[in-house]
Amino acid sequence: MEQKEATVTIGNNQQAIVFFGTGDKNFRYLKSICDAEIWARGAEIYIKGSEEDVNYTRDLINSLIDVVEVEGQLSINNINY
């Protein structure tokens, strides 16, 4: 199966801090529920996996960034929702 890669950039440092969570709690949880491989460098999130997994994970991350922009917070409950 062909591998696909994608990158998502978080708008600013404050949003990145909220997105990743205290001690990267949110990001570690996100990694545990996604089938694609994800890792981060600064405000860049890298995704690698099958096309379907990458597309799903990218869409999920973008939706969570939208939650951060609107609500100014992000929790594991938001991720599950």
PDB file of N, CA, C and O in Angstrom:
ATOM      1  N   MET A   1       0.853  -1.185   0.000  1.00  0.00           N
ATOM      2  CA  MET A   1       0.000   0.000   0.000  1.00  0.00           C
ATOM      3  C   MET A   1       0.894   1.241   0.000  1.00  0.00           C
ATOM      4  O   MET A   1       1.881   1.314   0.732  1.00  0.00           O
ATOM      5  N   GLU A   2       0.538   2.182  -0.809  1.00  0.00           N
ATOM      6  CA  GLU A   2       1.320   3.411  -0.919  1.00  0.00           C
ATOM      7  C   GLU A   2       1.136   4.288   0.314  1.00  0.00           C
ATOM      8  O   GLU A   2       0.031   4.447   0.831  1.00  0.00           O
ATOM      9  N   GLN A   3       2.239   4.845   0.763  1.00  0.00           N
ATOM     10  CA  GLN A   3       2.217   5.739   1.917  1.00  0.00           C
ATOM     11  C   GLN A   3       2.006   7.176   1.456  1.00  0.00           C
ATOM     12  O   GLN A   3       2.480   7.584   0.395  1.00  0.00           O
ATOM     13  N   LYS A   4       1.297   7.918   2.262  1.00  0.00           N
ATOM     14  CA  LYS A   4       1.051   9.325   1.990  1.00  0.00           C
ATOM     15  C   LYS A   4       1.543  10.128   3.192  1.00  0.00           C
ATOM     16  O   LYS A   4       1.559   9.631   4.317  1.00  0.00           O
ATOM     17  N   GLU A   5       1.939  11.358   2.944  1.00  0.00           N
ATOM     18  CA  GLU A   5       2.369  12.243   4.019  1.00  0.00           C
ATOM     19  C   GLU A   5       1.631  13.569   3.907  1.00  0.00           C
ATOM     20  O   GLU A   5       1.266  14.000   2.813  1.00  0.00           O
ATOM     21  N   ALA A   6       1.418  14.205   5.042  1.00  0.00           N
ATOM     22  CA  ALA A   6       0.781  15.520   5.081  1.00  0.00           C
ATOM     23  C   ALA A   6       1.350  16.293   6.267  1.00  0.00           C
ATOM     24  O   ALA A   6       1.887  15.714   7.211  1.00  0.00           O
ATOM     25  N   THR A   7       1.221  17.600   6.192  1.00  0.00           N
ATOM     26  CA  THR A   7       1.661  18.473   7.273  1.00  0.00           C
ATOM     27  C   THR A   7       0.545  19.449   7.606  1.00  0.00           C
ATOM     28  O   THR A   7      -0.100  19.997   6.713  1.00  0.00           O
ATOM     29  N   VAL A   8       0.323  19.660   8.888  1.00  0.00           N
ATOM     30  CA  VAL A   8      -0.645  20.642   9.359  1.00  0.00           C
ATOM     31  C   VAL A   8       0.117  21.636  10.232  1.00  0.00           C
ATOM     32  O   VAL A   8       0.912  21.245  11.086  1.00  0.00           O
ATOM     33  N   THR A   9      -0.134  22.913  10.009  1.00  0.00           N
ATOM     34  CA  THR A   9       0.529  23.958  10.785  1.00  0.00           C
ATOM     35  C   THR A   9      -0.476  24.631  11.706  1.00  0.00           C
ATOM     36  O   THR A   9      -1.551  25.047  11.274  1.00  0.00           O
ATOM     37  N   ILE A  10      -0.117  24.730  12.964  1.00  0.00           N
ATOM     38  CA  ILE A  10      -0.957  25.430  13.937  1.00  0.00           C
ATOM     39  C   ILE A  10      -0.620  26.911  13.847  1.00  0.00           C
ATOM     40  O   ILE A  10       0.551  27.287  13.783  1.00  0.00           O
ATOM     41  N   GLY A  11      -1.653  27.750  13.843  1.00  0.00           N
ATOM     42  CA  GLY A  11      -1.526  29.174  13.568  1.00  0.00           C
ATOM     43  C   GLY A  11      -0.532  29.959  14.394  1.00  0.00           C
ATOM     44  O   GLY A  11       0.227  30.758  13.845  1.00  0.00           O
ATOM     45  N   ASN A  12      -0.516  29.753  15.701  1.00  0.00           N
ATOM     46  CA  ASN A  12       0.413  30.524  16.536  1.00  0.00           C
ATOM     47  C   ASN A  12       0.804  29.708  17.762  1.00  0.00           C
ATOM     48  O   ASN A  12       0.224  28.657  18.036  1.00  0.00           O
ATOM     49  N   ASN A  13       1.785  30.202  18.486  1.00  0.00           N
ATOM     50  CA  ASN A  13       2.316  29.453  19.624  1.00  0.00           C
ATOM     51  C   ASN A  13       1.285  29.232  20.720  1.00  0.00           C
ATOM     52  O   ASN A  13       1.257  28.163  21.330  1.00  0.00           O
ATOM     53  N   GLN A  14       0.444  30.215  20.980  1.00  0.00           N
ATOM     54  CA  GLN A  14      -0.570  30.056  22.024  1.00  0.00           C
ATOM     55  C   GLN A  14      -1.539  28.934  21.663  1.00  0.00           C
ATOM     56  O   GLN A  14      -1.891  28.116  22.513  1.00  0.00           O
ATOM     57  N   GLN A  15      -1.967  28.897  20.408  1.00  0.00           N
ATOM     58  CA  GLN A  15      -2.851  27.819  19.971  1.00  0.00           C
ATOM     59  C   GLN A  15      -2.151  26.468  20.058  1.00  0.00           C
ATOM     60  O   GLN A  15      -2.773  25.466  20.412  1.00  0.00           O
ATOM     61  N   ALA A  16      -0.868  26.437  19.738  1.00  0.00           N
ATOM     62  CA  ALA A  16      -0.107  25.183  19.816  1.00  0.00           C
ATOM     63  C   ALA A  16      -0.042  24.683  21.256  1.00  0.00           C
ATOM     64  O   ALA A  16      -0.191  23.487  21.505  1.00  0.00           O
ATOM     65  N   ILE A  17       0.177  25.586  22.197  1.00  0.00           N
ATOM     66  CA  ILE A  17       0.233  25.205  23.615  1.00  0.00           C
ATOM     67  C   ILE A  17      -1.090  24.577  24.046  1.00  0.00           C
ATOM     68  O   ILE A  17      -1.104  23.550  24.724  1.00  0.00           O
ATOM     69  N   VAL A  18      -2.198  25.197  23.650  1.00  0.00           N
ATOM     70  CA  VAL A  18      -3.523  24.672  24.002  1.00  0.00           C
ATOM     71  C   VAL A  18      -3.771  23.351  23.285  1.00  0.00           C
ATOM     72  O   VAL A  18      -4.267  22.401  23.891  1.00  0.00           O
ATOM     73  N   PHE A  19      -3.432  23.282  22.000  1.00  0.00           N
ATOM     74  CA  PHE A  19      -3.667  22.074  21.212  1.00  0.00           C
ATOM     75  C   PHE A  19      -2.943  20.871  21.821  1.00  0.00           C
ATOM     76  O   PHE A  19      -3.548  19.815  22.004  1.00  0.00           O
ATOM     77  N   PHE A  20      -1.658  21.021  22.135  1.00  0.00           N
ATOM     78  CA  PHE A  20      -0.881  19.891  22.653  1.00  0.00           C
ATOM     79  C   PHE A  20      -1.265  19.527  24.074  1.00  0.00           C
ATOM     80  O   PHE A  20      -1.163  18.361  24.457  1.00  0.00           O
ATOM     81  N   GLY A  21      -1.705  20.495  24.865  1.00  0.00           N
ATOM     82  CA  GLY A  21      -2.135  20.227  26.229  1.00  0.00           C
ATOM     83  C   GLY A  21      -0.978  20.192  27.204  1.00  0.00           C
ATOM     84  O   GLY A  21       0.188  20.143  26.814  1.00  0.00           O
ATOM     85  N   THR A  22      -1.319  20.217  28.465  1.00  0.00           N
ATOM     86  CA  THR A  22      -0.325  20.178  29.537  1.00  0.00           C
ATOM     87  C   THR A  22       0.468  18.883  29.441  1.00  0.00           C
ATOM     88  O   THR A  22      -0.097  17.790  29.438  1.00  0.00           O
ATOM     89  N   GLY A  23       1.788  19.025  29.363  1.00  0.00           N
ATOM     90  CA  GLY A  23       2.627  17.836  29.242  1.00  0.00           C
ATOM     91  C   GLY A  23       2.348  17.040  27.979  1.00  0.00           C
ATOM     92  O   GLY A  23       2.584  15.833  27.940  1.00  0.00           O
ATOM     93  N   ASP A  24       1.852  17.703  26.953  1.00  0.00           N
ATOM     94  CA  ASP A  24       1.489  17.080  25.667  1.00  0.00           C
ATOM     95  C   ASP A  24       0.405  16.007  25.808  1.00  0.00           C
ATOM     96  O   ASP A  24       0.316  15.089  24.992  1.00  0.00           O
ATOM     97  N   LYS A  25      -0.411  16.134  26.849  1.00  0.00           N
ATOM     98  CA  LYS A  25      -1.457  15.149  27.135  1.00  0.00           C
ATOM     99  C   LYS A  25      -2.397  14.952  25.953  1.00  0.00           C
ATOM    100  O   LYS A  25      -2.691  13.819  25.573  1.00  0.00           O
ATOM    101  N   ASN A  26      -2.872  16.057  25.369  1.00  0.00           N
ATOM    102  CA  ASN A  26      -3.812  15.946  24.245  1.00  0.00           C
ATOM    103  C   ASN A  26      -3.155  15.273  23.043  1.00  0.00           C
ATOM    104  O   ASN A  26      -3.764  14.424  22.392  1.00  0.00           O
ATOM    105  N   PHE A  27      -1.908  15.654  22.751  1.00  0.00           N
ATOM    106  CA  PHE A  27      -1.234  15.107  21.575  1.00  0.00           C
ATOM    107  C   PHE A  27      -0.929  13.617  21.759  1.00  0.00           C
ATOM    108  O   PHE A  27      -1.077  12.839  20.817  1.00  0.00           O
ATOM    109  N   ARG A  28      -0.512  13.219  22.945  1.00  0.00           N
ATOM    110  CA  ARG A  28      -0.255  11.794  23.201  1.00  0.00           C
ATOM    111  C   ARG A  28      -1.539  10.984  23.035  1.00  0.00           C
ATOM    112  O   ARG A  28      -1.520   9.888  22.474  1.00  0.00           O
ATOM    113  N   TYR A  29      -2.653  11.528  23.524  1.00  0.00           N
ATOM    114  CA  TYR A  29      -3.927  10.825  23.366  1.00  0.00           C
ATOM    115  C   TYR A  29      -4.305  10.736  21.888  1.00  0.00           C
ATOM    116  O   TYR A  29      -4.737   9.684  21.416  1.00  0.00           O
ATOM    117  N   LEU A  30      -4.145  11.825  21.172  1.00  0.00           N
ATOM    118  CA  LEU A  30      -4.446  11.839  19.743  1.00  0.00           C
ATOM    119  C   LEU A  30      -3.623  10.787  19.006  1.00  0.00           C
ATOM    120  O   LEU A  30      -4.148  10.076  18.149  1.00  0.00           O
ATOM    121  N   LYS A  31      -2.347  10.687  19.333  1.00  0.00           N
ATOM    122  CA  LYS A  31      -1.479   9.686  18.710  1.00  0.00           C
ATOM    123  C   LYS A  31      -1.984   8.276  18.985  1.00  0.00           C
ATOM    124  O   LYS A  31      -1.877   7.399  18.129  1.00  0.00           O
ATOM    125  N   SER A  32      -2.534   8.055  20.176  1.00  0.00           N
ATOM    126  CA  SER A  32      -2.985   6.706  20.549  1.00  0.00           C
ATOM    127  C   SER A  32      -4.259   6.280  19.821  1.00  0.00           C
ATOM    128  O   SER A  32      -4.522   5.084  19.693  1.00  0.00           O
ATOM    129  N   ILE A  33      -5.054   7.242  19.342  1.00  0.00           N
ATOM    130  CA  ILE A  33      -6.319   6.870  18.697  1.00  0.00           C
ATOM    131  C   ILE A  33      -6.266   6.941  17.174  1.00  0.00           C
ATOM    132  O   ILE A  33      -7.208   6.514  16.508  1.00  0.00           O
ATOM    133  N   CYS A  34      -5.191   7.468  16.618  1.00  0.00           N
ATOM    134  CA  CYS A  34      -5.088   7.604  15.164  1.00  0.00           C
ATOM    135  C   CYS A  34      -4.296   6.438  14.576  1.00  0.00           C
ATOM    136  O   CYS A  34      -3.293   6.000  15.139  1.00  0.00           O
ATOM    137  N   ASP A  35      -4.768   5.948  13.438  1.00  0.00           N
ATOM    138  CA  ASP A  35      -4.067   4.865  12.764  1.00  0.00           C
ATOM    139  C   ASP A  35      -2.837   5.366  12.013  1.00  0.00           C
ATOM    140  O   ASP A  35      -1.895   4.602  11.800  1.00  0.00           O
ATOM    141  N   ALA A  36      -2.830   6.615  11.616  1.00  0.00           N
ATOM    142  CA  ALA A  36      -1.668   7.191  10.937  1.00  0.00           C
ATOM    143  C   ALA A  36      -0.601   7.520  11.980  1.00  0.00           C
ATOM    144  O   ALA A  36      -0.907   7.761  13.148  1.00  0.00           O
ATOM    145  N   GLU A  37       0.638   7.525  11.542  1.00  0.00           N
ATOM    146  CA  GLU A  37       1.747   7.930  12.399  1.00  0.00           C
ATOM    147  C   GLU A  37       1.772   9.453  12.434  1.00  0.00           C
ATOM    148  O   GLU A  37       1.747  10.092  11.382  1.00  0.00           O
ATOM    149  N   ILE A  38       1.821  10.040  13.620  1.00  0.00           N
ATOM    150  CA  ILE A  38       1.885  11.498  13.718  1.00  0.00           C
ATOM    151  C   ILE A  38       3.005  11.892  14.675  1.00  0.00           C
ATOM    152  O   ILE A  38       3.258  11.226  15.679  1.00  0.00           O
ATOM    153  N   TRP A  39       3.664  12.988  14.334  1.00  0.00           N
ATOM    154  CA  TRP A  39       4.696  13.555  15.190  1.00  0.00           C
ATOM    155  C   TRP A  39       4.727  15.047  14.963  1.00  0.00           C
ATOM    156  O   TRP A  39       4.180  15.543  13.979  1.00  0.00           O
ATOM    157  N   ALA A  40       5.361  15.760  15.864  1.00  0.00           N
ATOM    158  CA  ALA A  40       5.345  17.224  15.796  1.00  0.00           C
ATOM    159  C   ALA A  40       6.737  17.790  15.991  1.00  0.00           C
ATOM    160  O   ALA A  40       7.574  17.235  16.703  1.00  0.00           O
ATOM    161  N   ARG A  41       6.950  18.921  15.325  1.00  0.00           N
ATOM    162  CA  ARG A  41       8.139  19.750  15.508  1.00  0.00           C
ATOM    163  C   ARG A  41       7.637  21.179  15.589  1.00  0.00           C
ATOM    164  O   ARG A  41       7.185  21.744  14.593  1.00  0.00           O
ATOM    165  N   GLY A  42       7.717  21.760  16.775  1.00  0.00           N
ATOM    166  CA  GLY A  42       7.196  23.102  16.951  1.00  0.00           C
ATOM    167  C   GLY A  42       5.699  23.116  16.704  1.00  0.00           C
ATOM    168  O   GLY A  42       4.961  22.334  17.304  1.00  0.00           O
ATOM    169  N   ALA A  43       5.245  24.001  15.824  1.00  0.00           N
ATOM    170  CA  ALA A  43       3.819  24.107  15.518  1.00  0.00           C
ATOM    171  C   ALA A  43       3.448  23.328  14.260  1.00  0.00           C
ATOM    172  O   ALA A  43       2.349  23.493  13.731  1.00  0.00           O
ATOM    173  N   GLU A  44       4.357  22.483  13.779  1.00  0.00           N
ATOM    174  CA  GLU A  44       4.095  21.645  12.601  1.00  0.00           C
ATOM    175  C   GLU A  44       3.763  20.228  13.060  1.00  0.00           C
ATOM    176  O   GLU A  44       4.474  19.648  13.880  1.00  0.00           O
ATOM    177  N   ILE A  45       2.686  19.686  12.526  1.00  0.00           N
ATOM    178  CA  ILE A  45       2.304  18.312  12.817  1.00  0.00           C
ATOM    179  C   ILE A  45       2.435  17.526  11.519  1.00  0.00           C
ATOM    180  O   ILE A  45       1.863  17.900  10.495  1.00  0.00           O
ATOM    181  N   TYR A  46       3.184  16.445  11.571  1.00  0.00           N
ATOM    182  CA  TYR A  46       3.442  15.608  10.403  1.00  0.00           C
ATOM    183  C   TYR A  46       2.640  14.327  10.524  1.00  0.00           C
ATOM    184  O   TYR A  46       2.528  13.745  11.603  1.00  0.00           O
ATOM    185  N   ILE A  47       2.084  13.897   9.406  1.00  0.00           N
ATOM    186  CA  ILE A  47       1.220  12.714   9.380  1.00  0.00           C
ATOM    187  C   ILE A  47       1.712  11.800   8.272  1.00  0.00           C
ATOM    188  O   ILE A  47       2.027  12.260   7.174  1.00  0.00           O
ATOM    189  N   LYS A  48       1.779  10.500   8.557  1.00  0.00           N
ATOM    190  CA  LYS A  48       2.222   9.532   7.556  1.00  0.00           C
ATOM    191  C   LYS A  48       1.423   8.253   7.714  1.00  0.00           C
ATOM    192  O   LYS A  48       1.191   7.790   8.831  1.00  0.00           O
ATOM    193  N   GLY A  49       1.003   7.687   6.596  1.00  0.00           N
ATOM    194  CA  GLY A  49       0.258   6.435   6.631  1.00  0.00           C
ATOM    195  C   GLY A  49      -0.462   6.228   5.316  1.00  0.00           C
ATOM    196  O   GLY A  49      -0.119   6.837   4.302  1.00  0.00           O
ATOM    197  N   SER A  50      -1.469   5.357   5.340  1.00  0.00           N
ATOM    198  CA  SER A  50      -2.269   5.135   4.140  1.00  0.00           C
ATOM    199  C   SER A  50      -3.036   6.421   3.813  1.00  0.00           C
ATOM    200  O   SER A  50      -3.234   7.274   4.678  1.00  0.00           O
ATOM    201  N   GLU A  51      -3.456   6.545   2.574  1.00  0.00           N
ATOM    202  CA  GLU A  51      -4.165   7.764   2.161  1.00  0.00           C
ATOM    203  C   GLU A  51      -5.398   7.997   3.027  1.00  0.00           C
ATOM    204  O   GLU A  51      -5.656   9.122   3.453  1.00  0.00           O
ATOM    205  N   GLU A  52      -6.150   6.948   3.284  1.00  0.00           N
ATOM    206  CA  GLU A  52      -7.362   7.075   4.096  1.00  0.00           C
ATOM    207  C   GLU A  52      -7.037   7.517   5.525  1.00  0.00           C
ATOM    208  O   GLU A  52      -7.694   8.404   6.070  1.00  0.00           O
ATOM    209  N   ASP A  53      -6.024   6.895   6.124  1.00  0.00           N
ATOM    210  CA  ASP A  53      -5.647   7.237   7.496  1.00  0.00           C
ATOM    211  C   ASP A  53      -5.110   8.664   7.591  1.00  0.00           C
ATOM    212  O   ASP A  53      -5.429   9.390   8.533  1.00  0.00           O
ATOM    213  N   VAL A  54      -4.297   9.064   6.617  1.00  0.00           N
ATOM    214  CA  VAL A  54      -3.739  10.420   6.621  1.00  0.00           C
ATOM    215  C   VAL A  54      -4.845  11.449   6.451  1.00  0.00           C
ATOM    216  O   VAL A  54      -4.873  12.457   7.158  1.00  0.00           O
ATOM    217  N   ASN A  55      -5.753  11.202   5.518  1.00  0.00           N
ATOM    218  CA  ASN A  55      -6.849  12.150   5.301  1.00  0.00           C
ATOM    219  C   ASN A  55      -7.718  12.283   6.546  1.00  0.00           C
ATOM    220  O   ASN A  55      -8.084  13.394   6.931  1.00  0.00           O
ATOM    221  N   TYR A  56      -8.048  11.161   7.174  1.00  0.00           N
ATOM    222  CA  TYR A  56      -8.871  11.198   8.386  1.00  0.00           C
ATOM    223  C   TYR A  56      -8.162  11.966   9.499  1.00  0.00           C
ATOM    224  O   TYR A  56      -8.758  12.825  10.149  1.00  0.00           O
ATOM    225  N   THR A  57      -6.886  11.649   9.712  1.00  0.00           N
ATOM    226  CA  THR A  57      -6.131  12.279  10.780  1.00  0.00           C
ATOM    227  C   THR A  57      -5.958  13.770  10.525  1.00  0.00           C
ATOM    228  O   THR A  57      -6.089  14.574  11.448  1.00  0.00           O
ATOM    229  N   ARG A  58      -5.668  14.148   9.287  1.00  0.00           N
ATOM    230  CA  ARG A  58      -5.520  15.572   8.939  1.00  0.00           C
ATOM    231  C   ARG A  58      -6.822  16.320   9.196  1.00  0.00           C
ATOM    232  O   ARG A  58      -6.811  17.412   9.764  1.00  0.00           O
ATOM    233  N   ASP A  59      -7.947  15.733   8.779  1.00  0.00           N
ATOM    234  CA  ASP A  59      -9.247  16.376   9.003  1.00  0.00           C
ATOM    235  C   ASP A  59      -9.548  16.508  10.494  1.00  0.00           C
ATOM    236  O   ASP A  59     -10.076  17.529  10.937  1.00  0.00           O
ATOM    237  N   LEU A  60      -9.213  15.477  11.265  1.00  0.00           N
ATOM    238  CA  LEU A  60      -9.430  15.516  12.708  1.00  0.00           C
ATOM    239  C   LEU A  60      -8.584  16.616  13.352  1.00  0.00           C
ATOM    240  O   LEU A  60      -9.087  17.388  14.168  1.00  0.00           O
ATOM    241  N   ILE A  61      -7.328  16.686  12.994  1.00  0.00           N
ATOM    242  CA  ILE A  61      -6.441  17.709  13.558  1.00  0.00           C
ATOM    243  C   ILE A  61      -6.936  19.106  13.197  1.00  0.00           C
ATOM    244  O   ILE A  61      -6.957  19.994  14.048  1.00  0.00           O
ATOM    245  N   ASN A  62      -7.335  19.306  11.942  1.00  0.00           N
ATOM    246  CA  ASN A  62      -7.855  20.620  11.542  1.00  0.00           C
ATOM    247  C   ASN A  62      -9.117  20.979  12.317  1.00  0.00           C
ATOM    248  O   ASN A  62      -9.300  22.137  12.692  1.00  0.00           O
ATOM    249  N   SER A  63      -9.988  20.007  12.562  1.00  0.00           N
ATOM    250  CA  SER A  63     -11.197  20.255  13.353  1.00  0.00           C
ATOM    251  C   SER A  63     -10.848  20.629  14.787  1.00  0.00           C
ATOM    252  O   SER A  63     -11.477  21.508  15.376  1.00  0.00           O
ATOM    253  N   LEU A  64      -9.841  19.958  15.349  1.00  0.00           N
ATOM    254  CA  LEU A  64      -9.429  20.267  16.717  1.00  0.00           C
ATOM    255  C   LEU A  64      -8.779  21.637  16.808  1.00  0.00           C
ATOM    256  O   LEU A  64      -8.951  22.336  17.807  1.00  0.00           O
ATOM    257  N   ILE A  65      -8.038  22.029  15.785  1.00  0.00           N
ATOM    258  CA  ILE A  65      -7.469  23.377  15.748  1.00  0.00           C
ATOM    259  C   ILE A  65      -8.595  24.407  15.701  1.00  0.00           C
ATOM    260  O   ILE A  65      -8.499  25.459  16.334  1.00  0.00           O
ATOM    261  N   ASP A  66      -9.652  24.115  14.962  1.00  0.00           N
ATOM    262  CA  ASP A  66     -10.818  25.007  14.929  1.00  0.00           C
ATOM    263  C   ASP A  66     -11.421  25.149  16.325  1.00  0.00           C
ATOM    264  O   ASP A  66     -11.813  26.248  16.718  1.00  0.00           O
ATOM    265  N   VAL A  67     -11.501  24.049  17.079  1.00  0.00           N
ATOM    266  CA  VAL A  67     -12.024  24.099  18.446  1.00  0.00           C
ATOM    267  C   VAL A  67     -11.146  25.019  19.296  1.00  0.00           C
ATOM    268  O   VAL A  67     -11.655  25.831  20.068  1.00  0.00           O
ATOM    269  N   VAL A  68      -9.836  24.888  19.151  1.00  0.00           N
ATOM    270  CA  VAL A  68      -8.912  25.739  19.909  1.00  0.00           C
ATOM    271  C   VAL A  68      -9.123  27.204  19.551  1.00  0.00           C
ATOM    272  O   VAL A  68      -9.148  28.059  20.436  1.00  0.00           O
ATOM    273  N   GLU A  69      -9.276  27.503  18.266  1.00  0.00           N
ATOM    274  CA  GLU A  69      -9.471  28.891  17.824  1.00  0.00           C
ATOM    275  C   GLU A  69     -10.763  29.479  18.371  1.00  0.00           C
ATOM    276  O   GLU A  69     -10.787  30.644  18.769  1.00  0.00           O
ATOM    277  N   VAL A  70     -11.833  28.701  18.401  1.00  0.00           N
ATOM    278  CA  VAL A  70     -13.140  29.202  18.826  1.00  0.00           C
ATOM    279  C   VAL A  70     -13.270  29.227  20.344  1.00  0.00           C
ATOM    280  O   VAL A  70     -13.711  30.223  20.919  1.00  0.00           O
ATOM    281  N   GLU A  71     -12.886  28.130  20.992  1.00  0.00           N
ATOM    282  CA  GLU A  71     -13.119  28.000  22.427  1.00  0.00           C
ATOM    283  C   GLU A  71     -11.918  28.366  23.289  1.00  0.00           C
ATOM    284  O   GLU A  71     -12.069  28.613  24.486  1.00  0.00           O
ATOM    285  N   GLY A  72     -10.732  28.405  22.698  1.00  0.00           N
ATOM    286  CA  GLY A  72      -9.543  28.720  23.462  1.00  0.00           C
ATOM    287  C   GLY A  72      -9.087  27.618  24.389  1.00  0.00           C
ATOM    288  O   GLY A  72      -8.256  27.838  25.271  1.00  0.00           O
ATOM    289  N   GLN A  73      -9.634  26.430  24.187  1.00  0.00           N
ATOM    290  CA  GLN A  73      -9.248  25.287  25.013  1.00  0.00           C
ATOM    291  C   GLN A  73      -9.474  24.008  24.224  1.00  0.00           C
ATOM    292  O   GLN A  73     -10.170  24.002  23.208  1.00  0.00           O
ATOM    293  N   LEU A  74      -8.874  22.919  24.710  1.00  0.00           N
ATOM    294  CA  LEU A  74      -9.051  21.612  24.090  1.00  0.00           C
ATOM    295  C   LEU A  74      -8.853  20.567  25.172  1.00  0.00           C
ATOM    296  O   LEU A  74      -7.914  20.645  25.964  1.00  0.00           O
ATOM    297  N   SER A  75      -9.744  19.594  25.196  1.00  0.00           N
ATOM    298  CA  SER A  75      -9.653  18.530  26.185  1.00  0.00           C
ATOM    299  C   SER A  75      -9.804  17.180  25.477  1.00  0.00           C
ATOM    300  O   SER A  75     -10.142  17.116  24.295  1.00  0.00           O
ATOM    301  N   ILE A  76      -9.555  16.144  26.200  1.00  0.00           N
ATOM    302  CA  ILE A  76      -9.725  14.802  25.652  1.00  0.00           C
ATOM    303  C   ILE A  76     -11.193  14.580  25.286  1.00  0.00           C
ATOM    304  O   ILE A  76     -11.490  13.880  24.317  1.00  0.00           O
ATOM    305  N   ASN A  77     -12.098  15.160  26.040  1.00  0.00           N
ATOM    306  CA  ASN A  77     -13.519  15.074  25.681  1.00  0.00           C
ATOM    307  C   ASN A  77     -13.787  15.686  24.307  1.00  0.00           C
ATOM    308  O   ASN A  77     -14.558  15.130  23.524  1.00  0.00           O
ATOM    309  N   ASN A  78     -13.153  16.837  24.002  1.00  0.00           N
ATOM    310  CA  ASN A  78     -13.290  17.439  22.679  1.00  0.00           C
ATOM    311  C   ASN A  78     -12.776  16.489  21.605  1.00  0.00           C
ATOM    312  O   ASN A  78     -13.399  16.329  20.555  1.00  0.00           O
ATOM    313  N   ILE A  79     -11.645  15.866  21.873  1.00  0.00           N
ATOM    314  CA  ILE A  79     -11.052  14.949  20.893  1.00  0.00           C
ATOM    315  C   ILE A  79     -11.985  13.773  20.654  1.00  0.00           C
ATOM    316  O   ILE A  79     -12.191  13.371  19.509  1.00  0.00           O
ATOM    317  N   ASN A  80     -12.548  13.221  21.711  1.00  0.00           N
ATOM    318  CA  ASN A  80     -13.459  12.082  21.564  1.00  0.00           C
ATOM    319  C   ASN A  80     -14.735  12.467  20.835  1.00  0.00           C
ATOM    320  O   ASN A  80     -15.289  11.673  20.075  1.00  0.00           O
ATOM    321  N   TYR A  81     -15.201  13.689  21.068  1.00  0.00           N
ATOM    322  CA  TYR A  81     -16.440  14.132  20.437  1.00  0.00           C
ATOM    323  C   TYR A  81     -16.239  14.233  18.930  1.00  0.00           C
ATOM    324  O   TYR A  81     -17.168  14.593  18.206  1.00  0.00           O
TER     325      TYR A  81
END
